[in-house]
Amino acid sequence: MTPIKVAVYGALGKVGREVVNAVCRDPETKLVGAVDINLTQDSLLLPDGSGKVPLTSDLNALLASQKPDVLVDFSLAKAAVNAARTAIKHKVHLVSGTTGLSQAELDEIDRLAKENGVGVVSASNFALGAVVMMHLAKIAAKYFDYAEIIELHHHLKADAPSGTALTTARSMAKARGRPFLVPSDKDTTLKSRGEQVEGVALHSVRLPGLLAHQEVLFGIAGQTLSIRHDTISRECYMPGVLLAVKQVHNYKGLVLGLAPLLGLE
Ligand SMILES: NC(=O)c1ccc[n+]([C@@H]2O[C@H](COP(=O)([O-])OP(=O)(O)OC[C@H]3O[C@@H](n4cnc5c(N)ncnc54)[C@H](O)[C@@H]3O)[C@@H](O)[C@H]2O)c1
């Protein structure tokens, strides 16, 4: 089978470097180019020692010369939207993990991708375990009246609570068909009770040494259920990224999140 040709946008970033490594290691994918803005060289040595690929800040030129099948983007929101427009113009499928795009920007990407017959997978969490955790939490939500979420991340994380915690709480309430119950004798405006979303109290922990962790706790008379996901390195995103790289050609337009690719919807 001919390997899928992949270019990486944001290739010198923390996640971009992992993507470069993962694409080189997988026999079904082949790295053909890399893009970043902070360049001191015009080529990138492949981590498996098999040679080098072009490294440039000019995405348009790279897509024209290297003709990848898929562009993987882990950059910045304001750069990612233009990268998406450029990839779609070149009819290159897109797998994007960049967070912070607005709904209007996602709608535009969906429209352009459909018009050009291009697939786009955009997911705010590529860790497969996190996707499964959210799915299990939706199942459990129907059987418990009370729920809280503790999310724990590294101290440099910009937002709190995490996007994953917010999405989990909202999708749990949707699956249940109504908000969770809030213990009635407690003051929910107390800071120590966390942020209330659909009756779920969200607690955010920020510490150096952590990467990304989340525990969903359910309670009902005489019992609790805990569902926990932990990551220990940014390699955690790679099985999800490679899955999306291999499946994105099956879609036309935008697919949000990995759940549809995993048959979890
Ligand atoms: N979806 C997920 O599972 C997931 C996981 C981790 C991080 N993220 C998101 O991925 C993005 C990158 O995260 P990171 O930790 O690797 O950040 P990072 O800052 O380490 O890397 C970003 C890279 O993008 C490059 N870049 C910025 N503007 C660019 C431009 N105009 N053209 C080309 N390259 C440009 C930067 O030079 C940098 O090398 C962020 O939005 C982050 O929130 C998503």
The ligand as an SDF file (V2000), in Angstrom:
LIG
                    3D

 44 48  0  0  0  0  0  0  0  0999 V2000
   -6.4360   18.6920   20.0870 N   0  0  0  0  0  0  0  0  0  0  0  0
   -5.5920   18.2330   21.0100 C   0  0  0  0  0  0  0  0  0  0  0  0
   -5.6710   17.0680   21.4670 O   0  0  0  0  0  0  0  0  0  0  0  0
   -4.5080   19.1540   21.5040 C   0  0  0  0  0  0  0  0  0  0  0  0
   -3.5340   18.7040   22.3860 C   0  0  0  0  0  0  0  0  0  0  0  0
   -2.5160   19.5860   22.7700 C   0  0  0  0  0  0  0  0  0  0  0  0
   -2.4980   20.8750   22.2550 C   0  0  0  0  0  0  0  0  0  0  0  0
   -3.4810   21.2750   21.4080 N   0  0  0  0  0  0  0  0  0  0  0  0
   -3.4950   22.6000   20.7560 C   0  0  0  0  0  0  0  0  0  0  0  0
   -2.5400   22.5350   19.6850 O   0  0  0  0  0  0  0  0  0  0  0  0
   -1.9990   23.8270   19.4770 C   0  0  0  0  0  0  0  0  0  0  0  0
   -0.4630   23.7400   19.5750 C   0  0  0  0  0  0  0  0  0  0  0  0
   -0.0980   23.3310   20.8690 O   0  0  0  0  0  0  0  0  0  0  0  0
    1.4490   23.2150   21.2900 P   0  0  0  0  0  0  0  0  0  0  0  0
    1.4530   22.8950   22.7410 O   0  0  0  0  0  0  0  0  0  0  0  0
    2.1620   22.3230   20.3430 O   0  0  0  0  0  0  0  0  0  0  0  0
    1.9260   24.7280   21.0690 O   0  0  0  0  0  0  0  0  0  0  0  0
    3.3750   25.2490   20.6810 P   0  0  0  0  0  0  0  0  0  0  0  0
    3.3520   26.7200   20.9670 O   0  0  0  0  0  0  0  0  0  0  0  0
    4.4280   24.4180   21.3220 O   0  0  0  0  0  0  0  0  0  0  0  0
    3.4730   25.0190   19.0980 O   0  0  0  0  0  0  0  0  0  0  0  0
    2.8130   25.8060   18.1490 C   0  0  0  0  0  0  0  0  0  0  0  0
    3.7170   25.8980   16.9270 C   0  0  0  0  0  0  0  0  0  0  0  0
    2.9960   26.5730   15.8890 O   0  0  0  0  0  0  0  0  0  0  0  0
    3.9080   27.4570   15.2590 C   0  0  0  0  0  0  0  0  0  0  0  0
    3.1900   28.5400   14.6000 N   0  0  0  0  0  0  0  0  0  0  0  0
    2.5580   29.5920   15.1530 C   0  0  0  0  0  0  0  0  0  0  0  0
    2.0870   30.4120   14.2160 N   0  0  0  0  0  0  0  0  0  0  0  0
    2.4190   29.8480   13.0280 C   0  0  0  0  0  0  0  0  0  0  0  0
    2.2130   30.2420   11.6720 C   0  0  0  0  0  0  0  0  0  0  0  0
    1.5720   31.3700   11.3510 N   0  0  0  0  0  0  0  0  0  0  0  0
    2.6910   29.4490   10.6960 N   0  0  0  0  0  0  0  0  0  0  0  0
    3.3570   28.3060   11.0010 C   0  0  0  0  0  0  0  0  0  0  0  0
    3.6000   27.8890   12.2730 N   0  0  0  0  0  0  0  0  0  0  0  0
    3.1200   28.6620   13.2720 C   0  0  0  0  0  0  0  0  0  0  0  0
    4.7850   27.9670   16.3870 C   0  0  0  0  0  0  0  0  0  0  0  0
    6.0130   28.5300   15.9040 O   0  0  0  0  0  0  0  0  0  0  0  0
    5.0010   26.6870   17.1970 C   0  0  0  0  0  0  0  0  0  0  0  0
    6.1530   25.9750   16.7520 O   0  0  0  0  0  0  0  0  0  0  0  0
   -2.6430   24.7350   20.5240 C   0  0  0  0  0  0  0  0  0  0  0  0
   -3.7790   25.3550   19.9470 O   0  0  0  0  0  0  0  0  0  0  0  0
   -3.0830   23.7600   21.6180 C   0  0  0  0  0  0  0  0  0  0  0  0
   -4.1720   24.2500   22.3690 O   0  0  0  0  0  0  0  0  0  0  0  0
   -4.4770   20.4400   21.0220 C   0  0  0  0  0  0  0  0  0  0  0  0
  1  2  1  0
  2  3  2  0
  2  4  1  0
  4  5  1  0
  4 44  2  0
  5  6  2  0
  6  7  1  0
  7  8  2  0
  8  9  1  0
  8 44  1  0
  9 10  1  0
  9 42  1  0
 10 11  1  0
 11 12  1  0
 11 40  1  0
 12 13  1  0
 13 14  1  0
 14 15  2  0
 14 16  1  0
 14 17  1  0
 17 18  1  0
 18 19  2  0
 18 20  1  0
 18 21  1  0
 21 22  1  0
 22 23  1  0
 23 24  1  0
 23 38  1  0
 24 25  1  0
 25 26  1  0
 25 36  1  0
 26 27  1  0
 26 35  1  0
 27 28  2  0
 28 29  1  0
 29 30  1  0
 29 35  2  0
 30 31  1  0
 30 32  2  0
 32 33  1  0
 33 34  2  0
 34 35  1  0
 36 37  1  0
 36 38  1  0
 38 39  1  0
 40 41  1  0
 40 42  1  0
 42 43  1  0
M  CHG  2   8   1  16  -1
M  END
$$$$
